[in-house]
Amino acid sequence: MPYTAEISRTNPSCFLFLIDQSGSMQEPFGTSDGASGGKTKAESLADAINRLLQNLVIKCAKSDGIRDYYHVGVIGYGGTGVGPAFGGALKDKEMVPVNEIANNPTRVEQRVKKIDDGAGGLVEQKIKFPIWFDAKGEGGTPMCTAFITATKLLTKWLAEHPNCFPPIVINISDGESSDMDPYQAATDLMSLSSTDGEVLLFNLHLSSSSEKPIEYPNDDEKLPDDFSKLLFSMSSVLPEYMQKMLSAEGVPVTFATRGFVFNADLVSVIRFLDIGTRPANLR
């Protein structure tokens, strides 16, 4: 069965994030409960991506140092074009091993986190929060060009890692493509493969309303418009190990369940990123 290749230092896999940086990302999440904390979608997403990068570093940390189980890329697309979105020493780099991420945050901020005080209350604790990716939002949404860029990047990466666990691409956007219809470009991206299976493309549509998200659908019947149905059609069916993860968390899944969430709030974003980047066969 596909998607069973072992992930190791000699046979790494990769994650590629395609991040909408259009002007509408400066709007707040459309939540009625204040879950976004007053932050814009761009700021909340930047926090989620930076936390994810930190967690990937922790997953790859062993007694002998950071093991390069993964290579990671963050590509932004918006009014200033399409290109690498890391900052600092990683600026302009399309794909880097986890070790480079661990050693090159743009900066480390001090933040406040609320934790259980053991007596039923909460206390504030200061924590260090590394930053690799900053919030940004202006102009249009060149999603099609982002998929074309991802295809070029992963074609090269797969030529160097032909037997890898297939790359996982996570596209996060709050609006429709402003350059061209992205369907063919997304299909071309999903047709790339290693010996272990085709590239996985998951799509996350960010909330602009207070309606409940539609998570991991099996079909497009309940999706409200042509755009959401397009994103669904451009999303990969979840491999079996991800189906089992979701099932264990009480999410109903079938063999047709796709890696897609429509109208996601911040809670959905964080869970989606967590499920999409959990290791399959890490050694």
C-alpha positions as CSV (number, residue, x, y, z in Angstrom):
1,M,0.0,0.0,0.0
2,P,1.2,3.6,-0.6
3,Y,2.1,6.1,2.1
4,T,4.0,3.5,4.1
5,A,7.7,4.5,3.4
6,E,9.8,5.0,6.5
7,I,10.9,8.6,7.2
8,S,14.5,8.8,8.3
9,R,17.6,11.0,7.9
10,T,18.6,9.1,4.8
11,N,15.1,9.1,3.4
12,P,13.4,12.4,4.6
13,S,10.0,13.6,3.6
14,C,8.9,17.2,3.2
15,F,6.1,19.7,4.1
16,L,5.3,22.6,1.8
17,F,3.0,25.3,3.0
18,L,1.3,27.7,0.5
19,I,0.1,30.7,2.5
20,D,-2.4,33.3,1.2
21,Q,-0.9,36.8,1.9
22,S,-3.6,38.8,0.1
23,G,-5.2,41.9,1.5
24,S,-8.3,40.1,2.9
25,M,-6.0,38.3,5.3
26,Q,-5.9,41.5,7.3
27,E,-9.5,40.9,8.3
28,P,-10.3,39.1,11.6
29,F,-11.5,35.5,11.7
30,G,-15.3,35.5,11.4
31,T,-15.9,34.0,14.8
32,S,-18.5,35.2,17.2
33,D,-16.8,34.0,20.3
34,G,-13.6,36.0,20.1
35,A,-11.5,32.9,19.6
36,S,-9.0,34.9,17.4
37,G,-8.2,37.2,20.3
38,G,-8.7,40.2,18.1
39,K,-5.9,39.2,15.7
40,T,-6.2,39.3,12.0
41,K,-6.3,36.0,10.0
42,A,-2.8,36.8,8.8
43,E,-1.5,37.2,12.4
44,S,-3.4,34.2,13.8
45,L,-2.1,32.0,10.9
46,A,1.5,33.2,11.4
47,D,1.3,32.2,15.1
48,A,-0.1,28.8,14.0
49,I,2.6,28.2,11.4
50,N,5.4,29.3,13.8
51,R,4.0,27.0,16.6
52,L,3.9,24.2,14.0
53,L,7.5,24.8,13.0
54,Q,8.6,24.7,16.6
55,N,6.7,21.4,17.2
56,L,8.4,19.9,14.1
57,V,11.8,20.8,15.5
58,I,10.8,19.2,18.8
59,K,9.6,16.0,17.0
60,C,13.0,15.8,15.3
61,A,15.1,16.5,18.4
62,K,17.0,13.5,19.7
63,S,19.9,13.0,22.1
64,D,22.4,13.5,19.3
65,G,20.8,16.7,18.0
66,I,18.1,17.7,15.5
67,R,17.6,14.9,13.0
68,D,16.6,16.0,9.4
69,Y,13.6,13.8,9.0
70,Y,11.8,16.6,7.1
71,H,12.6,19.4,4.8
72,V,10.1,22.3,5.1
73,G,9.1,25.2,2.8
74,V,6.8,28.1,3.3
75,I,5.7,29.9,0.1
76,G,3.6,33.1,0.4
77,Y,1.3,34.4,-2.4
78,G,-0.3,37.8,-2.5
79,G,0.0,41.3,-3.9
80,T,3.8,41.3,-3.9
81,G,4.0,38.0,-5.9
82,V,4.8,34.4,-5.0
83,G,7.9,33.3,-3.2
84,P,9.6,32.0,-0.1
85,A,8.2,33.5,3.1
86,F,10.8,32.7,5.7
87,G,12.5,35.6,7.3
88,G,16.0,36.2,8.7
89,A,18.8,33.9,7.7
90,L,16.4,31.7,5.8
91,K,15.0,34.5,3.7
92,D,14.7,33.5,0.0
93,K,15.2,29.8,0.8
94,E,12.4,27.7,-0.8
95,M,13.0,24.4,1.2
96,V,15.3,23.8,4.2
97,P,15.9,20.8,6.5
98,V,14.5,21.0,10.0
99,N,18.0,21.5,11.5
100,E,18.3,24.8,9.7
101,I,14.9,25.9,11.0
102,A,15.9,25.0,14.5
103,N,19.1,27.1,14.3
104,N,17.7,30.1,12.4
105,P,14.6,31.7,13.8
106,T,14.2,35.3,12.7
107,R,13.8,36.3,16.4
108,V,12.5,34.9,19.7
109,E,9.7,36.8,21.3
110,Q,8.6,36.6,24.9
111,R,4.9,35.8,25.2
112,V,2.4,35.1,28.0
113,K,0.6,31.8,28.2
114,K,-2.1,30.9,30.6
115,I,-1.7,27.6,32.4
116,D,-3.5,25.6,35.0
117,D,-2.6,26.6,38.6
118,G,-3.6,23.2,40.0
119,A,-6.4,24.8,42.0
120,G,-9.0,25.2,39.3
121,G,-7.7,28.6,38.1
122,L,-5.3,30.0,35.5
123,V,-2.0,31.7,36.0
124,E,0.1,33.6,33.4
125,Q,3.5,32.1,32.4
126,K,6.1,33.8,30.3
127,I,7.4,31.7,27.4
128,K,9.8,32.0,24.6
129,F,8.2,32.0,21.1
130,P,10.5,31.6,18.1
131,I,9.4,33.4,14.9
132,W,10.3,32.2,11.4
133,F,7.3,33.6,9.5
134,D,5.7,37.0,9.8
135,A,2.1,38.0,9.1
136,K,1.5,39.8,5.8
137,G,-1.5,40.7,3.7
138,E,-1.9,42.9,0.6
139,G,-3.3,42.8,-2.9
140,G,-4.8,39.8,-4.8
141,T,-4.6,36.0,-4.4
142,P,-2.4,34.4,-7.1
143,M,-3.2,30.8,-6.0
144,C,-2.7,29.3,-9.5
145,T,0.9,30.7,-9.6
146,A,1.5,29.3,-6.1
147,F,0.6,25.8,-7.3
148,I,2.8,26.1,-10.3
149,T,5.7,27.3,-8.1
150,A,5.1,24.3,-5.8
151,T,5.1,21.9,-8.7
152,K,8.5,23.2,-9.9
153,L,9.9,23.0,-6.4
154,L,8.7,19.5,-5.7
155,T,9.6,18.1,-9.1
156,K,13.2,19.0,-8.2
157,W,12.9,17.7,-4.7
158,L,11.4,14.4,-5.7
159,A,14.2,13.8,-8.3
160,E,16.6,14.0,-5.3
161,H,14.4,11.9,-3.0
162,P,12.6,9.4,-5.3
163,N,11.7,6.8,-2.6
164,C,10.5,9.3,0.1
165,F,7.2,9.3,1.9
166,P,5.3,11.6,-0.5
167,P,5.5,15.4,0.2
168,I,2.5,17.0,1.9
169,V,1.4,20.4,0.6
170,I,-1.0,22.4,2.7
171,N,-2.6,25.4,1.0
172,I,-4.2,28.0,3.3
173,S,-6.4,30.7,1.8
174,D,-9.4,32.9,2.6
175,G,-10.4,33.7,-1.0
176,E,-10.7,32.7,-4.6
177,S,-7.7,32.7,-7.0
178,S,-7.2,36.0,-8.6
179,D,-4.8,35.0,-11.4
180,M,-6.3,31.9,-13.2
181,D,-8.5,28.9,-12.5
182,P,-6.1,26.8,-10.2
183,Y,-7.7,23.4,-10.9
184,Q,-5.2,22.3,-13.6
185,A,-2.2,23.6,-11.7
186,A,-3.4,21.8,-8.5
187,T,-4.0,18.6,-10.5
188,D,-0.5,18.8,-12.0
189,L,0.9,19.1,-8.5
190,M,-1.1,16.1,-7.2
191,S,0.1,14.0,-10.1
192,L,3.8,14.2,-8.9
193,S,4.9,11.1,-7.0
194,S,7.6,9.2,-5.3
195,T,7.7,5.4,-5.4
196,D,5.5,5.5,-2.3
197,G,2.6,7.5,-3.7
198,E,1.4,10.8,-5.1
199,V,1.9,14.2,-3.5
200,L,-0.8,15.0,-1.0
201,L,-2.5,18.3,-1.4
202,F,-4.7,19.6,1.5
203,N,-6.7,22.8,1.3
204,L,-7.8,24.9,4.2
205,H,-10.3,27.7,3.6
206,L,-10.2,30.4,6.4
207,S,-13.4,31.7,8.0
208,S,-15.0,34.9,6.9
209,S,-18.3,34.2,8.7
210,S,-19.4,32.8,12.1
211,E,-20.9,29.7,10.6
212,K,-19.6,26.3,11.7
213,P,-16.7,24.9,9.6
214,I,-17.3,21.9,7.3
215,E,-14.4,19.6,8.1
216,Y,-13.1,16.6,6.2
217,P,-16.1,16.0,3.9
218,N,-16.6,12.9,1.8
219,D,-18.3,14.8,-1.0
220,D,-19.2,18.3,-1.9
221,E,-23.0,18.1,-1.3
222,K,-23.1,20.3,1.7
223,L,-20.6,22.9,0.4
224,P,-22.3,26.2,-0.3
225,D,-20.8,27.5,-3.5
226,D,-18.7,26.7,-6.6
227,F,-15.5,27.9,-5.0
228,S,-15.7,25.6,-2.0
229,K,-16.5,22.7,-4.4
230,L,-13.5,23.6,-6.5
231,L,-11.2,23.5,-3.4
232,F,-12.7,20.1,-2.4
233,S,-12.0,18.7,-5.9
234,M,-8.4,19.9,-5.6
235,S,-7.9,18.1,-2.2
236,S,-6.3,14.7,-1.9
237,V,-8.2,11.8,-0.3
238,L,-6.7,11.2,3.1
239,P,-4.3,8.2,3.3
240,E,-5.3,5.4,5.6
241,Y,-3.0,6.4,8.5
242,M,-4.6,9.9,8.6
243,Q,-8.1,8.4,8.4
244,K,-7.2,6.3,11.5
245,M,-5.9,9.4,13.4
246,L,-9.2,11.3,12.7
247,S,-11.3,8.3,13.5
248,A,-9.5,8.0,16.9
249,E,-10.5,11.6,17.6
250,G,-14.1,10.9,16.9
251,V,-14.2,12.4,13.4
252,P,-16.3,10.4,11.0
253,V,-14.3,9.3,8.0
254,T,-14.6,7.0,5.0
255,F,-12.3,5.9,2.3
256,A,-13.5,9.0,0.4
257,T,-12.7,11.6,3.1
258,R,-10.5,14.4,1.8
259,G,-8.0,16.7,3.4
260,F,-10.2,19.8,3.2
261,V,-11.8,22.2,5.6
262,F,-14.2,25.0,4.5
263,N,-14.8,28.1,6.6
264,A,-12.2,27.1,9.2
265,D,-11.9,29.0,12.5
266,L,-8.7,29.2,14.5
267,V,-9.4,25.9,16.3
268,S,-10.0,24.1,13.0
269,V,-6.7,25.6,11.6
270,I,-4.6,24.3,14.5
271,R,-6.2,20.8,14.3
272,F,-5.9,20.7,10.6
273,L,-2.2,21.6,10.7
274,D,-1.6,19.0,13.5
275,I,-3.3,16.2,11.6
276,G,-1.6,17.1,8.3
277,T,1.9,17.0,9.8
278,R,1.8,14.1,12.2
279,P,4.5,11.6,11.2
280,A,3.5,8.3,9.7
281,N,6.6,6.0,10.0
282,L,9.3,8.0,11.7
283,R,12.6,6.4,12.5
